[in-house]
Amino acid sequence: MPLVLDFMTKQALDMIVIEGLHSSMGQRTDTFKVITAHDSEDLKERINNTVPPIVAISGVVAEKAFSLPDNNVPVINAMTNSTKLIEKIENEVLRLKN
């Protein structure tokens, strides 16, 4: 872990994308989140345990049909449309900067 932290603090990075860490980052309001899940039940649980900003839903669940009431978070399959997911993240970051 020290090598990763060393790299992140010594580089001029605009953005860092880290997979995992939901238990420590899910309740932070200063961190953009892409929620991933295996199925709709897993997704419902993760959404209920995550505070905004939620940028998108992705992962295995993005390949499956599901519905979530009152959810305006886009579903983007990173495996088939990673460009769209990256653009969505960049747009959200830029929107908050302005």
C-alpha atoms as a printed R data frame, in Angstrom:
   type eleno elety resid chain resno       x      y       z
1  ATOM     1    CA   MET     A     1   0.000  0.000   0.000
2  ATOM     2    CA   PRO     A     2   2.794  2.547   0.678
3  ATOM     3    CA   LEU     A     3   3.877  2.348  -2.967
4  ATOM     4    CA   VAL     A     4   0.383  3.213  -4.157
5  ATOM     5    CA   LEU     A     5   0.066  6.137  -1.753
6  ATOM     6    CA   ASP     A     6   3.554  7.304  -2.680
7  ATOM     7    CA   PHE     A     7   2.663  7.208  -6.379
8  ATOM     8    CA   MET     A     8  -0.643  9.048  -5.877
9  ATOM     9    CA   THR     A     9   0.859 11.845  -3.797
10 ATOM    10    CA   LYS     A    10   3.873 12.467  -6.029
11 ATOM    11    CA   GLN     A    11   2.064 12.580  -9.360
12 ATOM    12    CA   ALA     A    12   0.098 15.468 -10.843
13 ATOM    13    CA   LEU     A    13  -3.137 13.504 -11.142
14 ATOM    14    CA   ASP     A    14  -6.505 14.982 -12.041
15 ATOM    15    CA   MET     A    15  -8.461 11.920 -11.032
16 ATOM    16    CA   ILE     A    16  -7.935  8.568  -9.357
17 ATOM    17    CA   VAL     A    17 -10.288  5.634  -9.932
18 ATOM    18    CA   ILE     A    18 -10.122  2.926  -7.295
19 ATOM    19    CA   GLU     A    19 -12.193 -0.229  -7.289
20 ATOM    20    CA   GLY     A    20 -13.604 -1.447  -4.014
21 ATOM    21    CA   LEU     A    21 -13.464  0.488  -0.751
22 ATOM    22    CA   HIS     A    22 -17.251  0.818  -0.557
23 ATOM    23    CA   SER     A    23 -17.241  0.228   3.186
24 ATOM    24    CA   SER     A    24 -14.962  3.226   3.731
25 ATOM    25    CA   MET     A    25 -16.084  5.506   0.882
26 ATOM    26    CA   GLY     A    26 -19.802  4.778   0.493
27 ATOM    27    CA   GLN     A    27 -20.859  7.360   3.079
28 ATOM    28    CA   ARG     A    28 -18.577 10.161   1.916
29 ATOM    29    CA   THR     A    29 -20.254 13.077   0.172
30 ATOM    30    CA   ASP     A    30 -16.963 14.311  -1.306
31 ATOM    31    CA   THR     A    31 -16.323 11.168  -3.361
32 ATOM    32    CA   PHE     A    32 -17.916 10.236  -6.686
33 ATOM    33    CA   LYS     A    33 -19.121  6.654  -6.796
34 ATOM    34    CA   VAL     A    34 -19.868  4.114  -9.498
35 ATOM    35    CA   ILE     A    35 -21.909  1.369  -7.894
36 ATOM    36    CA   THR     A    36 -21.274 -2.152  -9.088
37 ATOM    37    CA   ALA     A    37 -23.294 -5.204  -8.166
38 ATOM    38    CA   HIS     A    38 -23.860 -8.817  -9.143
39 ATOM    39    CA   ASP     A    39 -27.670 -8.714  -9.278
40 ATOM    40    CA   SER     A    40 -30.637 -6.471  -8.507
41 ATOM    41    CA   GLU     A    41 -30.794 -7.445  -4.817
42 ATOM    42    CA   ASP     A    42 -27.099 -6.690  -4.368
43 ATOM    43    CA   LEU     A    43 -27.629 -3.398  -6.194
44 ATOM    44    CA   LYS     A    44 -30.555 -2.364  -3.980
45 ATOM    45    CA   GLU     A    45 -28.476 -3.023  -0.879
46 ATOM    46    CA   ARG     A    46 -25.505 -1.062  -2.198
47 ATOM    47    CA   ILE     A    47 -27.648  1.891  -3.260
48 ATOM    48    CA   ASN     A    48 -29.348  1.969   0.136
49 ATOM    49    CA   ASN     A    49 -25.924  2.035   1.814
50 ATOM    50    CA   THR     A    50 -24.410  4.728  -0.398
51 ATOM    51    CA   VAL     A    51 -24.795  8.483  -0.239
52 ATOM    52    CA   PRO     A    52 -24.544 10.716  -3.316
53 ATOM    53    CA   PRO     A    53 -22.856 11.607  -5.488
54 ATOM    54    CA   ILE     A    54 -23.513  8.386  -7.375
55 ATOM    55    CA   VAL     A    55 -22.350  8.836 -10.964
56 ATOM    56    CA   ALA     A    56 -23.463  5.540 -12.490
57 ATOM    57    CA   ILE     A    57 -24.344  1.904 -11.994
58 ATOM    58    CA   SER     A    58 -22.078 -0.613 -13.705
59 ATOM    59    CA   GLY     A    59 -20.607 -4.058 -13.254
60 ATOM    60    CA   VAL     A    60 -22.261 -7.411 -13.880
61 ATOM    61    CA   VAL     A    61 -25.682 -5.994 -13.014
62 ATOM    62    CA   ALA     A    62 -25.444 -3.600 -16.000
63 ATOM    63    CA   GLU     A    63 -25.790 -6.613 -18.296
64 ATOM    64    CA   LYS     A    64 -29.064 -7.706 -16.658
65 ATOM    65    CA   ALA     A    65 -32.598 -6.363 -16.779
66 ATOM    66    CA   PHE     A    66 -33.673 -4.740 -13.524
67 ATOM    67    CA   SER     A    67 -35.692 -1.825 -12.268
68 ATOM    68    CA   LEU     A    68 -35.209  0.472  -9.333
69 ATOM    69    CA   PRO     A    69 -37.991  2.893  -8.421
70 ATOM    70    CA   ASP     A    70 -37.059  6.565  -8.158
71 ATOM    71    CA   ASN     A    71 -33.586  6.001  -9.528
72 ATOM    72    CA   ASN     A    72 -32.209  8.480 -12.053
73 ATOM    73    CA   VAL     A    73 -28.659  7.113 -11.979
74 ATOM    74    CA   PRO     A    74 -27.595  5.922 -15.445
75 ATOM    75    CA   VAL     A    75 -26.725  2.273 -15.993
76 ATOM    76    CA   ILE     A    76 -23.537  2.035 -18.056
77 ATOM    77    CA   ASN     A    77 -21.923 -1.262 -18.929
78 ATOM    78    CA   ALA     A    78 -18.204 -0.582 -18.587
79 ATOM    79    CA   MET     A    79 -17.338 -3.721 -20.545
80 ATOM    80    CA   THR     A    80 -19.197 -2.580 -23.661
81 ATOM    81    CA   ASN     A    81 -19.161  1.199 -23.263
82 ATOM    82    CA   SER     A    82 -16.232  2.286 -21.112
83 ATOM    83    CA   THR     A    83 -15.951  5.571 -23.037
84 ATOM    84    CA   LYS     A    84 -19.451  6.565 -21.948
85 ATOM    85    CA   LEU     A    85 -18.637  5.770 -18.310
86 ATOM    86    CA   ILE     A    86 -15.413  7.799 -18.428
87 ATOM    87    CA   GLU     A    87 -17.228 10.727 -20.046
88 ATOM    88    CA   LYS     A    88 -19.954 10.606 -17.397
89 ATOM    89    CA   ILE     A    89 -17.380 10.691 -14.591
90 ATOM    90    CA   GLU     A    90 -15.452 13.534 -16.253
91 ATOM    91    CA   ASN     A    91 -18.657 15.541 -16.792
92 ATOM    92    CA   GLU     A    92 -19.667 15.172 -13.145
93 ATOM    93    CA   VAL     A    93 -16.237 16.276 -11.942
94 ATOM    94    CA   LEU     A    94 -16.238 19.283 -14.274
95 ATOM    95    CA   ARG     A    95 -19.811 20.211 -13.310
96 ATOM    96    CA   LEU     A    96 -18.802 20.467  -9.651
97 ATOM    97    CA   LYS     A    97 -15.681 22.469 -10.436
98 ATOM    98    CA   ASN     A    98 -17.733 25.166 -12.221
